[in-house]
Amino acid sequence: METDYEQVLGDAETALDQVDAALGRLADGSYGVCATCGGGIPDERLASAPTTETCGQHTA
Ligand SMILES: [Zn+2]
């Protein structure tokens, strides 16, 4: 099957957007705070998913 580069690059662009958003949260001090409940996101979750916006209870 032929690789759909448009799809692959689209996915990469989405990942880049998520990194940009995470850097923005880091800059404004909201990094590591769950967007749903406002609670802290565990360090081990951030370590495995550094761009996540939610704690383990509120996975999107
Ligand atoms: Zn939460």
N, CA, C, O and the ligand as a Tripos MOL2 file, in Angstrom:
@<TRIPOS>MOLECULE
protein
  241   239    61     0     0
PROTEIN
NO_CHARGES

@<TRIPOS>ATOM
      1 N           0.8370   -1.2060    0.0000 N.3       1 MET1
      2 CA          0.0000    0.0000    0.0000 C.3       1 MET1
      3 C           0.8720    1.2560    0.0000 C.2       1 MET1
      4 O           1.8790    1.3370    0.7030 O.2       1 MET1
      5 N           0.4660    2.2050   -0.7850 N.am      2 GLU2
      6 CA          1.2370    3.4480   -0.9070 C.3       2 GLU2
      7 C           1.0480    4.3270    0.3290 C.2       2 GLU2
      8 O          -0.0510    4.4290    0.8730 O.2       2 GLU2
      9 N           2.1240    4.9480    0.7530 N.am      3 THR3
     10 CA          2.0420    5.8200    1.9220 C.3       3 THR3
     11 C           1.3070    7.1060    1.5720 C.2       3 THR3
     12 O           1.5990    7.7570    0.5700 O.2       3 THR3
     13 N           0.3530    7.4530    2.4170 N.am      4 ASP4
     14 CA         -0.3860    8.7060    2.2280 C.3       4 ASP4
     15 C           0.3550    9.8130    2.9810 C.2       4 ASP4
     16 O           0.1080   10.0660    4.1600 O.2       4 ASP4
     17 N           1.2660   10.4570    2.2620 N.am      5 TYR5
     18 CA          2.1140   11.4560    2.9240 C.3       5 TYR5
     19 C           1.3150   12.6450    3.4370 C.2       5 TYR5
     20 O           1.6860   13.2810    4.4230 O.2       5 TYR5
     21 N           0.2220   12.9320    2.7580 N.am      6 GLU6
     22 CA         -0.6150   14.0390    3.2270 C.3       6 GLU6
     23 C          -1.1800   13.7170    4.6180 C.2       6 GLU6
     24 O          -1.2610   14.5750    5.4980 O.2       6 GLU6
     25 N          -1.5680   12.4420    4.7780 N.am      7 GLN7
     26 CA         -2.0770   11.9800    6.0700 C.3       7 GLN7
     27 C          -0.9700   12.0190    7.1280 C.2       7 GLN7
     28 O          -1.1700   12.5040    8.2410 O.2       7 GLN7
     29 N           0.2110   11.4910    6.7500 N.am      8 VAL8
     30 CA          1.3350   11.4350    7.6850 C.3       8 VAL8
     31 C           1.7230   12.8390    8.1420 C.2       8 VAL8
     32 O           1.9360   13.0840    9.3290 O.2       8 VAL8
     33 N           1.8100   13.7560    7.1770 N.am      9 LEU9
     34 CA          2.1940   15.1250    7.5100 C.3       9 LEU9
     35 C           1.0910   15.8390    8.2860 C.2       9 LEU9
     36 O           1.3650   16.6980    9.1250 O.2       9 LEU9
     37 N          -0.1440   15.4800    8.0000 N.am     10 GLY10
     38 CA         -1.2570   16.0420    8.7600 C.3      10 GLY10
     39 C          -1.1670   15.6440   10.2210 C.2      10 GLY10
     40 O          -1.4090   16.4560   11.1140 O.2      10 GLY10
     41 N          -0.8130   14.3690   10.4590 N.am     11 ASP11
     42 CA         -0.6410   13.8820   11.8260 C.3      11 ASP11
     43 C           0.5210   14.6060   12.5040 C.2      11 ASP11
     44 O           0.4350   14.9630   13.6780 O.2      11 ASP11
     45 N           1.6100   14.8200   11.7570 N.am     12 ALA12
     46 CA          2.7780   15.5060   12.3170 C.3      12 ALA12
     47 C           2.4200   16.9510   12.6690 C.2      12 ALA12
     48 O           2.8850   17.4920   13.6720 O.2      12 ALA12
     49 N           1.5920   17.5600   11.8330 N.am     13 GLU13
     50 CA          1.1730   18.9330   12.0830 C.3      13 GLU13
     51 C           0.3190   19.0160   13.3450 C.2      13 GLU13
     52 O           0.4460   19.9570   14.1280 O.2      13 GLU13
     53 N          -0.5500   18.0260   13.5370 N.am     14 THR14
     54 CA         -1.3570   17.9670   14.7500 C.3      14 THR14
     55 C          -0.4690   17.8340   15.9780 C.2      14 THR14
     56 O          -0.6940   18.4950   16.9920 O.2      14 THR14
     57 N           0.5550   16.9650   15.8810 N.am     15 ALA15
     58 CA          1.4850   16.7750   16.9990 C.3      15 ALA15
     59 C           2.2360   18.0700   17.2870 C.2      15 ALA15
     60 O           2.4670   18.4190   18.4440 O.2      15 ALA15
     61 N           2.6150   18.7800   16.2250 N.am     16 LEU16
     62 CA          3.3290   20.0350   16.3870 C.3      16 LEU16
     63 C           2.4480   21.0760   17.0850 C.2      16 LEU16
     64 O           2.9130   21.8190   17.9490 O.2      16 LEU16
     65 N           1.1780   21.1170   16.6990 N.am     17 ASP17
     66 CA          0.2250   22.0250   17.3520 C.3      17 ASP17
     67 C           0.1270   21.7190   18.8460 C.2      17 ASP17
     68 O           0.0560   22.6250   19.6780 O.2      17 ASP17
     69 N           0.1240   20.4120   19.1720 N.am     18 GLN18
     70 CA          0.0070   20.0120   20.5830 C.3      18 GLN18
     71 C           1.2490   20.4300   21.3650 C.2      18 GLN18
     72 O           1.1490   20.8370   22.5220 O.2      18 GLN18
     73 N           2.4300   20.3280   20.7280 N.am     19 VAL19
     74 CA          3.6690   20.7570   21.3750 C.3      19 VAL19
     75 C           3.6470   22.2760   21.5740 C.2      19 VAL19
     76 O           4.0200   22.7750   22.6350 O.2      19 VAL19
     77 N           3.2070   23.0040   20.5430 N.am     20 ASP20
     78 CA          3.0930   24.4630   20.6470 C.3      20 ASP20
     79 C           2.1780   24.8620   21.7980 C.2      20 ASP20
     80 O           2.4930   25.7650   22.5730 O.2      20 ASP20
     81 N           1.0300   24.1720   21.9010 N.am     21 ALA21
     82 CA          0.0720   24.4700   22.9600 C.3      21 ALA21
     83 C           0.6730   24.1810   24.3290 C.2      21 ALA21
     84 O           0.4710   24.9420   25.2750 O.2      21 ALA21
     85 N           1.4170   23.0740   24.4330 N.am     22 ALA22
     86 CA          2.0520   22.7070   25.7030 C.3      22 ALA22
     87 C           3.1040   23.7480   26.0920 C.2      22 ALA22
     88 O           3.2150   24.1170   27.2610 O.2      22 ALA22
     89 N           3.8690   24.2160   25.1140 N.am     23 LEU23
     90 CA          4.8690   25.2500   25.3870 C.3      23 LEU23
     91 C           4.1900   26.5440   25.8470 C.2      23 LEU23
     92 O           4.7080   27.2520   26.7110 O.2      23 LEU23
     93 N           3.0410   26.8380   25.2680 N.am     24 GLY24
     94 CA          2.2840   28.0170   25.6760 C.3      24 GLY24
     95 C           1.8180   27.9080   27.1160 C.2      24 GLY24
     96 O           1.8780   28.8730   27.8780 O.2      24 GLY24
     97 N           1.3450   26.7030   27.4840 N.am     25 ARG25
     98 CA          0.8980   26.4850   28.8690 C.3      25 ARG25
     99 C           2.0820   26.5690   29.8340 C.2      25 ARG25
    100 O           1.9550   27.0770   30.9480 O.2      25 ARG25
    101 N           3.2430   26.0590   29.3830 N.am     26 LEU26
    102 CA          4.4450   26.1410   30.1950 C.3      26 LEU26
    103 C           4.8010   27.6110   30.4460 C.2      26 LEU26
    104 O           5.1920   27.9900   31.5500 O.2      26 LEU26
    105 N           4.6580   28.4160   29.4110 N.am     27 ALA27
    106 CA          5.0020   29.8350   29.5130 C.3      27 ALA27
    107 C           4.0340   30.5890   30.4170 C.2      27 ALA27
    108 O           4.4450   31.4890   31.1490 O.2      27 ALA27
    109 N           2.7440   30.2280   30.3710 N.am     28 ASP28
    110 CA          1.7810   30.9780   31.1880 C.3      28 ASP28
    111 C           1.4980   30.3150   32.5380 C.2      28 ASP28
    112 O           0.6430   30.7810   33.2920 O.2      28 ASP28
    113 N           2.2040   29.2450   32.8370 N.am     29 GLY29
    114 CA          2.1140   28.6300   34.1610 C.3      29 GLY29
    115 C           0.9930   27.6370   34.3420 C.2      29 GLY29
    116 O           0.7760   27.1530   35.4530 O.2      29 GLY29
    117 N           0.2610   27.3120   33.2640 N.am     30 SER30
    118 CA         -0.8460   26.3620   33.4040 C.3      30 SER30
    119 C          -0.4530   24.9530   32.9680 C.2      30 SER30
    120 O          -1.3000   24.0620   32.9090 O.2      30 SER30
    121 N           0.8170   24.7530   32.6660 N.am     31 TYR31
    122 CA          1.2660   23.4090   32.2670 C.3      31 TYR31
    123 C           1.1380   22.4460   33.4470 C.2      31 TYR31
    124 O           1.4620   22.7910   34.5830 O.2      31 TYR31
    125 N           0.6590   21.2300   33.1590 N.am     32 GLY32
    126 CA          0.5460   20.2230   34.2000 C.3      32 GLY32
    127 C          -0.7440   20.3220   35.0000 C.2      32 GLY32
    128 O          -0.9060   19.6410   36.0130 O.2      32 GLY32
    129 N          -1.6720   21.1830   34.5400 N.am     33 VAL33
    130 CA         -2.9660   21.3370   35.1920 C.3      33 VAL33
    131 C          -4.0330   20.7620   34.2650 C.2      33 VAL33
    132 O          -4.0770   21.0960   33.0810 O.2      33 VAL33
    133 N          -4.8910   19.8990   34.8030 N.am     34 CYS34
    134 CA         -5.9400   19.2750   33.9960 C.3      34 CYS34
    135 C          -6.9250   20.3250   33.4780 C.2      34 CYS34
    136 O          -7.4400   21.1330   34.2500 O.2      34 CYS34
    137 N          -7.1830   20.3090   32.1690 N.am     35 ALA35
    138 CA         -8.0940   21.2740   31.5510 C.3      35 ALA35
    139 C          -9.5430   21.0100   31.9420 C.2      35 ALA35
    140 O         -10.3900   21.8960   31.8280 O.2      35 ALA35
    141 N          -9.8320   19.7960   32.4010 N.am     36 THR36
    142 CA        -11.2010   19.4400   32.7570 C.3      36 THR36
    143 C         -11.5160   19.7460   34.2230 C.2      36 THR36
    144 O         -12.5250   20.3840   34.5240 O.2      36 THR36
    145 N         -10.6460   19.2860   35.1360 N.am     37 CYS37
    146 CA        -10.9660   19.4390   36.5600 C.3      37 CYS37
    147 C         -10.0750   20.4620   37.2690 C.2      37 CYS37
    148 O         -10.3460   20.8210   38.4140 O.2      37 CYS37
    149 N          -9.0240   20.9310   36.6090 N.am     38 GLY38
    150 CA         -8.1410   21.9110   37.2360 C.3      38 GLY38
    151 C          -7.1640   21.3190   38.2280 C.2      38 GLY38
    152 O          -6.4050   22.0420   38.8730 O.2      38 GLY38
    153 N          -7.1840   19.9940   38.3500 N.am     39 GLY39
    154 CA         -6.2570   19.3090   39.2510 C.3      39 GLY39
    155 C          -4.8960   19.1200   38.5890 C.2      39 GLY39
    156 O          -4.7400   19.3390   37.3880 O.2      39 GLY39
    157 N          -3.9280   18.7160   39.3820 N.am     40 GLY40
    158 CA         -2.5920   18.4900   38.8490 C.3      40 GLY40
    159 C          -2.5130   17.2130   38.0330 C.2      40 GLY40
    160 O          -3.1510   16.2150   38.3660 O.2      40 GLY40
    161 N          -1.7380   17.2460   36.9750 N.am     41 ILE41
    162 CA         -1.4910   16.0470   36.1760 C.3      41 ILE41
    163 C          -0.2450   15.3660   36.7480 C.2      41 ILE41
    164 O           0.7960   16.0060   36.9000 O.2      41 ILE41
    165 N          -0.3480   14.0540   37.0670 N.am     42 PRO42
    166 CA          0.7920   13.3630   37.6690 C.3      42 PRO42
    167 C           2.0480   13.4220   36.7860 C.2      42 PRO42
    168 O           1.9670   13.3490   35.5600 O.2      42 PRO42
    169 N           3.2030   13.5550   37.4380 N.am     43 ASP43
    170 CA          4.4770   13.6460   36.7220 C.3      43 ASP43
    171 C           4.6970   12.4760   35.7630 C.2      43 ASP43
    172 O           5.1970   12.6520   34.6520 O.2      43 ASP43
    173 N           4.3110   11.2670   36.2190 N.am     44 GLU44
    174 CA          4.5570   10.1030   35.3710 C.3      44 GLU44
    175 C           3.6950   10.1600   34.1040 C.2      44 GLU44
    176 O           4.0910    9.6530   33.0550 O.2      44 GLU44
    177 N           2.4980   10.7910   34.2120 N.am     45 ARG45
    178 CA          1.6550   10.9470   33.0270 C.3      45 ARG45
    179 C           2.2770   11.9770   32.0790 C.2      45 ARG45
    180 O           2.2890   11.7770   30.8650 O.2      45 ARG45
    181 N           2.7830   13.0550   32.6210 N.am     46 LEU46
    182 CA          3.4380   14.0690   31.7870 C.3      46 LEU46
    183 C           4.7020   13.5010   31.1430 C.2      46 LEU46
    184 O           5.0490   13.8520   30.0160 O.2      46 LEU46
    185 N           5.3880   12.6100   31.8810 N.am     47 ALA47
    186 CA          6.6080   12.0210   31.3390 C.3      47 ALA47
    187 C           6.3080   11.1570   30.1170 C.2      47 ALA47
    188 O           7.0870   11.1270   29.1640 O.2      47 ALA47
    189 N           5.1630   10.4460   30.1510 N.am     48 SER48
    190 CA          4.8400    9.5730   29.0240 C.3      48 SER48
    191 C           4.0260   10.2980   27.9620 C.2      48 SER48
    192 O           4.0170    9.8840   26.8020 O.2      48 SER48
    193 N           3.3420   11.3760   28.3440 N.am     49 ALA49
    194 CA          2.5250   12.1410   27.3950 C.3      49 ALA49
    195 C           2.6930   13.6290   27.6940 C.2      49 ALA49
    196 O           1.8020   14.2480   28.2750 O.2      49 ALA49
    197 N           3.8340   14.2100   27.2990 N.am     50 PRO50
    198 CA          4.1750   15.5840   27.7030 C.3      50 PRO50
    199 C           3.2060   16.6560   27.1920 C.2      50 PRO50
    200 O           3.1810   17.7700   27.7150 O.2      50 PRO50
    201 N           2.4150   16.3240   26.1810 N.am     51 THR51
    202 CA          1.5100   17.3450   25.6450 C.3      51 THR51
    203 C           0.0770   17.1760   26.1490 C.2      51 THR51
    204 O          -0.8250   17.8790   25.6920 O.2      51 THR51
    205 N          -0.1390   16.2520   27.0850 N.am     52 THR52
    206 CA         -1.5050   16.0140   27.5420 C.3      52 THR52
    207 C          -2.0720   17.2350   28.2830 C.2      52 THR52
    208 O          -1.3450   17.9570   28.9640 O.2      52 THR52
    209 N          -3.3680   17.4430   28.1350 N.am     53 GLU53
    210 CA         -4.0390   18.5710   28.8110 C.3      53 GLU53
    211 C          -4.9250   18.0830   29.9390 C.2      53 GLU53
    212 O          -5.5810   18.8810   30.6090 O.2      53 GLU53
    213 N          -4.9480   16.7760   30.1530 N.am     54 THR54
    214 CA         -5.8700   16.2350   31.1500 C.3      54 THR54
    215 C          -5.1830   15.2420   32.0670 C.2      54 THR54
    216 O          -4.2100   14.5920   31.6830 O.2      54 THR54
    217 N          -5.7050   15.1300   33.3010 N.am     55 CYS55
    218 CA         -5.1930   14.1580   34.2440 C.3      55 CYS55
    219 C          -5.6910   12.7620   33.8390 C.2      55 CYS55
    220 O          -6.4650   12.6350   32.8900 O.2      55 CYS55
    221 N          -5.2620   11.7400   34.5360 N.am     56 GLY56
    222 CA         -5.6300   10.3750   34.1930 C.3      56 GLY56
    223 C          -7.1260   10.1100   34.2070 C.2      56 GLY56
    224 O          -7.6170    9.2570   33.4670 O.2      56 GLY56
    225 N          -7.8650   10.8520   35.0650 N.am     57 GLN57
    226 CA         -9.3180   10.6570   35.1650 C.3      57 GLN57
    227 C         -10.0830   11.2750   33.9970 C.2      57 GLN57
    228 O         -11.2140   10.8840   33.7090 O.2      57 GLN57
    229 N          -9.4590   12.2370   33.3310 N.am     58 HIS58
    230 CA        -10.1740   12.9810   32.2870 C.3      58 HIS58
    231 C          -9.4820   12.8890   30.9310 C.2      58 HIS58
    232 O          -9.2490   13.9000   30.2680 O.2      58 HIS58
    233 N          -9.1590   11.6650   30.5320 N.am     59 THR59
    234 CA         -8.5540   11.4790   29.2180 C.3      59 THR59
    235 C          -9.5550   11.8490   28.1490 C.2      59 THR59
    236 O         -10.7220   11.4620   28.2160 O.2      59 THR59
    237 N          -9.1050   12.5870   27.1750 N.am     60 ALA60
    238 CA         -9.9950   13.0720   26.1200 C.3      60 ALA60
    239 C         -10.4250   11.9230   25.2130 C.2      60 ALA60
    240 O         -11.1790   12.1360   24.2630 O.2      60 ALA60
    241 ZN         -8.8900   16.0160   35.5570 Zn       61 ZN61
@<TRIPOS>BOND
     1     1     2 1
     2     2     3 1
     3     3     4 2
     4     3     5 am
     5     5     6 1
     6     6     7 1
     7     7     8 2
     8     7     9 am
     9     9    10 1
    10    10    11 1
    11    11    12 2
    12    11    13 am
    13    13    14 1
    14    14    15 1
    15    15    16 2
    16    15    17 am
    17    17    18 1
    18    18    19 1
    19    19    20 2
    20    19    21 am
    21    21    22 1
    22    22    23 1
    23    23    24 2
    24    23    25 am
    25    25    26 1
    26    26    27 1
    27    27    28 2
    28    27    29 am
    29    29    30 1
    30    30    31 1
    31    31    32 2
    32    31    33 am
    33    33    34 1
    34    34    35 1
    35    35    36 2
    36    35    37 am
    37    37    38 1
    38    38    39 1
    39    39    40 2
    40    39    41 am
    41    41    42 1
    42    42    43 1
    43    43    44 2
    44    43    45 am
    45    45    46 1
    46    46    47 1
    47    47    48 2
    48    47    49 am
    49    49    50 1
    50    50    51 1
    51    51    52 2
    52    51    53 am
    53    53    54 1
    54    54    55 1
    55    55    56 2
    56    55    57 am
    57    57    58 1
    58    58    59 1
    59    59    60 2
    60    59    61 am
    61    61    62 1
    62    62    63 1
    63    63    64 2
    64    63    65 am
    65    65    66 1
    66    66    67 1
    67    67    68 2
    68    67    69 am
    69    69    70 1
    70    70    71 1
    71    71    72 2
    72    71    73 am
    73    73    74 1
    74    74    75 1
    75    75    76 2
    76    75    77 am
    77    77    78 1
    78    78    79 1
    79    79    80 2
    80    79    81 am
    81    81    82 1
    82    82    83 1
    83    83    84 2
    84    83    85 am
    85    85    86 1
    86    86    87 1
    87    87    88 2
    88    87    89 am
    89    89    90 1
    90    90    91 1
    91    91    92 2
    92    91    93 am
    93    93    94 1
    94    94    95 1
    95    95    96 2
    96    95    97 am
    97    97    98 1
    98    98    99 1
    99    99   100 2
   100    99   101 am
   101   101   102 1
   102   102   103 1
   103   103   104 2
   104   103   105 am
   105   105   106 1
   106   106   107 1
   107   107   108 2
   108   107   109 am
   109   109   110 1
   110   110   111 1
   111   111   112 2
   112   111   113 am
   113   113   114 1
   114   114   115 1
   115   115   116 2
   116   115   117 am
   117   117   118 1
   118   118   119 1
   119   119   120 2
   120   119   121 am
   121   121   122 1
   122   122   123 1
   123   123   124 2
   124   123   125 am
   125   125   126 1
   126   126   127 1
   127   127   128 2
   128   127   129 am
   129   129   130 1
   130   130   131 1
   131   131   132 2
   132   131   133 am
   133   133   134 1
   134   134   135 1
   135   135   136 2
   136   135   137 am
   137   137   138 1
   138   138   139 1
   139   139   140 2
   140   139   141 am
   141   141   142 1
   142   142   143 1
   143   143   144 2
   144   143   145 am
   145   145   146 1
   146   146   147 1
   147   147   148 2
   148   147   149 am
   149   149   150 1
   150   150   151 1
   151   151   152 2
   152   151   153 am
   153   153   154 1
   154   154   155 1
   155   155   156 2
   156   155   157 am
   157   157   158 1
   158   158   159 1
   159   159   160 2
   160   159   161 am
   161   161   162 1
   162   162   163 1
   163   163   164 2
   164   163   165 am
   165   165   166 1
   166   166   167 1
   167   167   168 2
   168   167   169 am
   169   169   170 1
   170   170   171 1
   171   171   172 2
   172   171   173 am
   173   173   174 1
   174   174   175 1
   175   175   176 2
   176   175   177 am
   177   177   178 1
   178   178   179 1
   179   179   180 2
   180   179   181 am
   181   181   182 1
   182   182   183 1
   183   183   184 2
   184   183   185 am
   185   185   186 1
   186   186   187 1
   187   187   188 2
   188   187   189 am
   189   189   190 1
   190   190   191 1
   191   191   192 2
   192   191   193 am
   193   193   194 1
   194   194   195 1
   195   195   196 2
   196   195   197 am
   197   197   198 1
   198   198   199 1
   199   199   200 2
   200   199   201 am
   201   201   202 1
   202   202   203 1
   203   203   204 2
   204   203   205 am
   205   205   206 1
   206   206   207 1
   207   207   208 2
   208   207   209 am
   209   209   210 1
   210   210   211 1
   211   211   212 2
   212   211   213 am
   213   213   214 1
   214   214   215 1
   215   215   216 2
   216   215   217 am
   217   217   218 1
   218   218   219 1
   219   219   220 2
   220   219   221 am
   221   221   222 1
   222   222   223 1
   223   223   224 2
   224   223   225 am
   225   225   226 1
   226   226   227 1
   227   227   228 2
   228   227   229 am
   229   229   230 1
   230   230   231 1
   231   231   232 2
   232   231   233 am
   233   233   234 1
   234   234   235 1
   235   235   236 2
   236   235   237 am
   237   237   238 1
   238   238   239 1
   239   239   240 2
@<TRIPOS>SUBSTRUCTURE
     1 MET1         2 RESIDUE 1 A MET
     2 GLU2         6 RESIDUE 1 A GLU
     3 THR3        10 RESIDUE 1 A THR
     4 ASP4        14 RESIDUE 1 A ASP
     5 TYR5        18 RESIDUE 1 A TYR
     6 GLU6        22 RESIDUE 1 A GLU
     7 GLN7        26 RESIDUE 1 A GLN
     8 VAL8        30 RESIDUE 1 A VAL
     9 LEU9        34 RESIDUE 1 A LEU
    10 GLY10       38 RESIDUE 1 A GLY
    11 ASP11       42 RESIDUE 1 A ASP
    12 ALA12       46 RESIDUE 1 A ALA
    13 GLU13       50 RESIDUE 1 A GLU
    14 THR14       54 RESIDUE 1 A THR
    15 ALA15       58 RESIDUE 1 A ALA
    16 LEU16       62 RESIDUE 1 A LEU
    17 ASP17       66 RESIDUE 1 A ASP
    18 GLN18       70 RESIDUE 1 A GLN
    19 VAL19       74 RESIDUE 1 A VAL
    20 ASP20       78 RESIDUE 1 A ASP
    21 ALA21       82 RESIDUE 1 A ALA
    22 ALA22       86 RESIDUE 1 A ALA
    23 LEU23       90 RESIDUE 1 A LEU
    24 GLY24       94 RESIDUE 1 A GLY
    25 ARG25       98 RESIDUE 1 A ARG
    26 LEU26      102 RESIDUE 1 A LEU
    27 ALA27      106 RESIDUE 1 A ALA
    28 ASP28      110 RESIDUE 1 A ASP
    29 GLY29      114 RESIDUE 1 A GLY
    30 SER30      118 RESIDUE 1 A SER
    31 TYR31      122 RESIDUE 1 A TYR
    32 GLY32      126 RESIDUE 1 A GLY
    33 VAL33      130 RESIDUE 1 A VAL
    34 CYS34      134 RESIDUE 1 A CYS
    35 ALA35      138 RESIDUE 1 A ALA
    36 THR36      142 RESIDUE 1 A THR
    37 CYS37      146 RESIDUE 1 A CYS
    38 GLY38      150 RESIDUE 1 A GLY
    39 GLY39      154 RESIDUE 1 A GLY
    40 GLY40      158 RESIDUE 1 A GLY
    41 ILE41      162 RESIDUE 1 A ILE
    42 PRO42      166 RESIDUE 1 A PRO
    43 ASP43      170 RESIDUE 1 A ASP
    44 GLU44      174 RESIDUE 1 A GLU
    45 ARG45      178 RESIDUE 1 A ARG
    46 LEU46      182 RESIDUE 1 A LEU
    47 ALA47      186 RESIDUE 1 A ALA
    48 SER48      190 RESIDUE 1 A SER
    49 ALA49      194 RESIDUE 1 A ALA
    50 PRO50      198 RESIDUE 1 A PRO
    51 THR51      202 RESIDUE 1 A THR
    52 THR52      206 RESIDUE 1 A THR
    53 GLU53      210 RESIDUE 1 A GLU
    54 THR54      214 RESIDUE 1 A THR
    55 CYS55      218 RESIDUE 1 A CYS
    56 GLY56      222 RESIDUE 1 A GLY
    57 GLN57      226 RESIDUE 1 A GLN
    58 HIS58      230 RESIDUE 1 A HIS
    59 THR59      234 RESIDUE 1 A THR
    60 ALA60      238 RESIDUE 1 A ALA
    61 ZN61       241 GROUP 0 **** ****
